[in-house]
């Protein structure tokens, strides 16, 4: 019997698996994250506009800009805010203008990062506490002591016209008056070709003196706001900026809190 030494060789076919390129996905994610941040900032700007309108109505005593020069000045500055938002803010301000009750304040921590101070006026503290706590729980936020995250300051905002020939001299005089009456810092909040908005901060106990000095005849055109404010102690927002959706989440939280009829003001330790 013949024996044949035959060797069969099978060629092996190699398979190569290459991870598909995700550059398109990454680009979409970046665009989506950027849009979320921009939308959050835009919504927060609308929230601030609503707040400014309510302050102006409370300060000027009317929701009619023809009867309230402070409100008229604020509305001129809010030309980029949708009319629907402005109308809603005016209606809310009208409802709250004559609100009576006790002033209460709550402290909360959102997403283990952002501190909130919530000021309310209520005729039923038990109801208000339950409502605020429910909103916080819905947004992964809890009541917690966060007062250490803020400084309490007095704040006065005024508007000056640029139409005067001696505008620069008037502005210098305004600043000197402010410094002589307790102002610790100043900021040019906004400016157009026609007018400039200045914000002065001071110790809370100097608020009355500073407000009276800045609203004396001939000093400025319009008082926009005079109030005590809570400003963040730490302005480093690096921890928050790691989450691109943070602006949107915080804005939704603040919006829902401010929609509560008893809420007067919400302060944040972080501003998107």
PEGICOR-V193870 format. One record per helix or strand. SS is the DSSP state (H for helix, E for strand). FROM is the first residue (numbers start at 1). TO is the last residue. If there is no record, write none. Layout:
# PEGICOR-V193870
ss: [SS & SS]
from: [FROM & FROM]
to: [TO & TO]
This chain:
# PEGICOR-V193870
ss: [H & H & H & E & E & H & E & H & E & H & E & E & H & E & H & H & E]
from: [23 & 69 & 83 & 102 & 114 & 125 & 141 & 147 & 150 & 167 & 183 & 195 & 204 & 222 & 238 & 246 & 263]
to: [60 & 77 & 97 & 110 & 122 & 138 & 143 & 149 & 161 & 180 & 191 & 202 & 214 & 232 & 241 & 259 & 268]
